[in-house]
Amino acid sequence: MRGYCKPAHGEALSRQAVAGYEKANSSGAGASSQAILARNLLVAGKLTEAQSAVAKAAALVRKSTGEPFRYEVSFADGRVKAKSGKTFEALSELDATLSSTRKFGYRLYEYQARFAIGEIELWSGSPSAHDRLTALEKDARDDGAFLIANLARDLLTQTSAKAKTP
């Protein structure tokens, strides 16, 4: 994502968090930090390293309690799977996560799940991506979740700009 964090900087910060949580032996926070590292590695184009980080995150999250940690790992895993050519599997996993966020009332995680699904749909050329992200932007903005609303808007803007470029 443009303007939010440079991939190399995000990767370095994520690796620091991973190291800290490993020392503290915190499986939930460790899983979350590995998931964030995986996302940073993915943005940097390091798919193999991202796959390794998300595998570590998945192993750690099995030892933890609390849905938010599972959601963070699911978001990273879905993106990594999609970039690995497993789009259907990624979307299926994220749909299950979306259902869970709604069941337990985690509205901000619901928005993150919807964003991840919309992002993957854009990557795969799905015609429903634009409508999904437009609805997400509106819903998130109406609820005051401006970061996710702006991310959805920026992704739509970037996609529109690419479509107009010859």
C-alpha positions in Angstrom: 0.0 0.0 0.0 1.4 3.3 -1.0 2.2 5.9 1.6 1.5 3.7 4.7 4.9 2.0 5.3 7.9 1.1 3.3 8.1 -2.7 3.0 11.7 -2.8 4.3 10.9 -0.7 7.3 7.7 -2.7 8.0 9.7 -5.9 7.7 12.4 -4.7 10.2 9.8 -3.6 12.7 7.9 -6.9 12.4 11.1 -8.9 12.9 11.7 -6.9 16.1 8.2 -7.7 17.4 8.6 -11.4 16.5 11.9 -11.5 18.5 10.3 -9.7 21.5 7.4 -12.1 21.6 9.6 -15.1 21.2 11.5 -14.0 24.3 8.3 -13.4 26.2 7.0 -16.8 25.1 3.6 -15.2 24.1 2.0 -17.5 21.6 -1.0 -15.2 20.8 1.1 -12.0 20.3 3.8 -14.1 18.6 1.3 -15.4 16.1 0.0 -11.9 15.4 3.5 -10.6 14.9 4.4 -13.5 12.6 1.2 -12.7 10.6 2.2 -9.1 10.3 5.7 -10.1 9.3 4.2 -12.3 6.6 2.1 -9.5 5.2 5.2 -7.2 5.1 7.2 -9.9 3.4 4.4 -10.4 0.9 4.3 -6.6 0.0 8.1 -6.8 -0.4 7.6 -9.7 -2.9 9.2 -12.3 -0.7 6.6 -15.0 -1.1 8.6 -17.9 0.2 9.6 -16.1 3.4 5.9 -14.9 3.8 4.8 -18.6 3.5 7.3 -19.5 6.3 6.2 -16.7 8.5 2.5 -17.6 8.1 3.2 -21.2 8.9 4.9 -20.1 12.1 2.0 -17.9 12.9 -0.4 -20.8 12.3 1.6 -23.0 14.7 1.6 -20.4 17.4 -2.0 -19.5 17.1 -3.0 -23.1 17.8 -1.4 -22.6 21.3 -3.3 -19.4 22.0 -6.7 -18.3 23.1 -8.7 -15.5 21.7 -10.3 -14.9 18.3 -8.4 -11.7 17.4 -5.1 -13.6 17.1 -6.8 -16.2 14.8 -8.2 -13.4 12.7 -4.8 -11.8 12.2 -3.3 -15.1 11.1 -6.3 -15.8 8.8 -5.8 -12.4 7.1 -2.2 -13.1 6.4 -2.7 -16.7 5.4 -5.4 -15.8 3.0 -3.2 -13.2 1.2 -0.3 -15.6 1.1 -2.4 -18.4 -0.3 -3.9 -16.0 -2.9 -0.4 -14.9 -4.0 0.5 -18.6 -4.2 -2.2 -19.3 -6.7 -4.7 -20.7 -4.2 -7.3 -18.0 -4.6 -10.4 -20.2 -4.0 -8.8 -21.7 -0.8 -7.9 -18.2 0.4 -11.4 -16.8 -0.2 -13.0 -19.8 1.5 -10.9 -19.3 4.6 -11.5 -15.6 4.7 -15.3 -16.1 4.3 -15.2 -18.4 7.3 -13.3 -15.8 9.2 -15.8 -13.1 8.2 -18.6 -15.3 9.5 -16.8 -15.7 12.8 -16.2 -11.9 13.2 -19.9 -11.3 12.7 -20.9 -14.1 15.1 -18.7 -12.7 17.9 -19.4 -9.0 17.1 -15.8 -8.0 16.2 -16.8 -5.2 13.8 -13.2 -3.9 13.1 -12.0 -7.4 12.3 -15.1 -7.9 10.1 -14.0 -4.9 8.1 -10.5 -6.2 7.9 -11.8 -9.6 6.6 -14.0 -7.8 4.0 -10.9 -5.7 3.0 -8.8 -8.9 2.6 -11.5 -10.5 0.5 -11.9 -7.5 -1.7 -8.2 -7.2 -2.1 -7.9 -10.8 -3.2 -10.8 -10.4 -5.5 -9.1 -7.5 -7.2 -5.9 -9.5 -7.6 -7.9 -12.3 -9.2 -9.9 -9.9 -11.5 -13.3 -10.7 -9.9 -16.0 -8.3 -11.0 -17.5 -8.2 -7.5 -14.4 -6.7 -6.0 -15.3 -3.1 -6.8 -18.8 -3.3 -5.3 -17.4 -5.1 -2.2 -14.8 -2.5 -1.6 -17.2 0.4 -2.2 -19.7 -1.0 0.3 -16.8 -1.6 2.8 -15.6 2.0 2.4 -19.1 3.3 3.1 -19.8 1.0 6.1 -16.4 1.6 7.7 -16.7 5.4 7.3 -20.2 5.4 8.7 -18.9 3.5 11.8 -15.9 5.8 12.2 -13.4 3.1 11.1 -11.5 5.7 8.9 -8.3 3.7 8.5 -10.0 0.8 6.8 -12.3 3.1 4.9 -9.3 5.0 3.5 -7.5 1.7 2.7 -10.5 0.5 0.7 -10.8 3.9 -1.1 -7.0 3.9 -1.8 -7.2 0.4 -3.2 -10.1 1.3 -5.5 -8.3 4.5 -6.6 -5.1 2.6 -7.4 -7.1 0.0 -9.4 -9.0 2.7 -11.3 -5.7 4.5 -12.1 -4.1 1.3 -13.4 -7.2 0.5 -15.5 -7.0 3.9 -17.2 -3.2 3.6 -17.9 -2.6 2.4 -21.5 
